Amino acid sequence: MIAHYGYQDGTGEYYISIDTAHCAACPVGNACVSACPQQMFEMIEDDYGQPMAWVKEDSRRWLIDDCTPCKKAAADQSALPCVKACTPRAIEHSW
């Protein structure tokens, strides 16, 4: 299942998507949590008791602001700290 965290407003759609099946199979566990300088991710258990990352509820409405420093520093989306740390490639940004 793909979980989408974020929002849409008049300027666009801002979502971080996490493939929960790939996330649960992460060989390095929690790498995205520690890689995010804004500390937007946390680990929870899914409905099947498997660990997975999600975007904290209080961060979801502020993605454009919180992700901007990383997006400015990254040459492309694959260079974002959270995406780079996610070895199973479970994390994507919509913008």
C-alpha positions as CSV (number, residue, x, y, z in Angstrom):
1,M,0.0,0.0,0.0
2,I,1.2,3.5,-0.7
3,A,0.5,6.0,2.1
4,H,0.3,9.7,1.2
5,Y,1.1,12.4,3.8
6,G,0.7,16.0,3.0
7,Y,-1.8,18.5,1.5
8,Q,-3.0,20.3,-1.6
9,D,-3.5,24.1,-1.7
10,G,-3.7,26.8,-4.3
11,T,0.0,26.5,-5.1
12,G,0.1,22.8,-5.7
13,E,0.2,19.3,-4.2
14,Y,2.7,18.6,-1.5
15,Y,2.8,14.9,-0.5
16,I,5.4,12.5,0.8
17,S,4.5,9.0,-0.3
18,I,5.7,5.9,1.5
19,D,5.4,2.4,0.1
20,T,4.5,0.6,3.3
21,A,5.5,-2.9,1.9
22,H,8.9,-1.7,1.0
23,C,9.3,0.3,4.2
24,A,8.5,-2.8,6.3
25,A,11.2,-4.7,4.5
26,C,13.9,-2.1,5.1
27,P,17.3,-3.7,5.7
28,V,18.7,-0.7,7.6
29,G,15.6,0.2,9.7
30,N,14.8,3.8,10.7
31,A,17.4,5.3,8.4
32,C,14.9,7.9,7.1
33,V,14.0,8.9,10.6
34,S,17.5,9.8,11.5
35,A,18.3,11.3,8.1
36,C,15.6,14.0,8.1
37,P,17.1,17.2,9.6
38,Q,13.5,18.4,10.3
39,Q,12.7,15.2,12.2
40,M,9.4,14.8,10.3
41,F,9.4,11.0,10.3
42,E,8.7,8.5,13.0
43,M,8.3,4.8,13.2
44,I,5.0,3.2,13.9
45,E,3.5,-0.3,13.6
46,D,1.1,-0.9,10.7
47,D,-2.1,-2.9,11.0
48,Y,-0.1,-6.1,10.7
49,G,2.4,-5.3,13.4
50,Q,5.2,-4.4,10.9
51,P,7.3,-1.3,11.5
52,M,6.9,1.5,9.1
53,A,7.8,5.2,8.8
54,W,5.2,7.9,8.5
55,V,5.2,11.7,8.5
56,K,4.3,13.1,11.9
57,E,0.8,14.6,11.9
58,D,2.1,18.0,13.1
59,S,4.5,18.1,10.1
60,R,2.0,17.2,7.3
61,R,0.6,20.8,6.8
62,W,4.1,22.3,6.6
63,L,5.9,20.0,4.1
64,I,6.7,22.8,1.7
65,D,8.4,24.8,4.5
66,D,10.1,21.9,6.2
67,C,11.4,20.3,3.1
68,T,12.6,23.5,1.4
69,P,16.1,23.5,2.9
70,C,16.8,20.0,1.7
71,K,15.3,20.6,-1.7
72,K,17.4,23.7,-2.2
73,A,20.6,21.8,-1.3
74,A,19.8,18.7,-3.3
75,A,20.7,18.5,-7.0
76,D,17.7,16.3,-7.7
77,Q,15.0,14.5,-5.7
78,S,17.1,11.3,-5.3
79,A,19.7,13.4,-3.3
80,L,17.2,14.4,-0.6
81,P,18.4,13.0,2.8
82,C,15.2,11.0,3.4
83,V,15.1,9.5,-0.1
84,K,18.8,8.8,-0.1
85,A,18.7,7.1,3.3
86,C,15.7,4.9,2.2
87,T,17.5,1.9,0.7
88,P,14.3,0.1,-0.4
89,R,13.2,3.3,-2.3
90,A,10.0,3.5,-0.4
91,I,9.9,7.3,-0.1
92,E,8.9,9.8,-2.8
93,H,8.0,13.5,-2.9
94,S,5.3,14.7,-5.2
95,W,6.8,18.1,-6.0
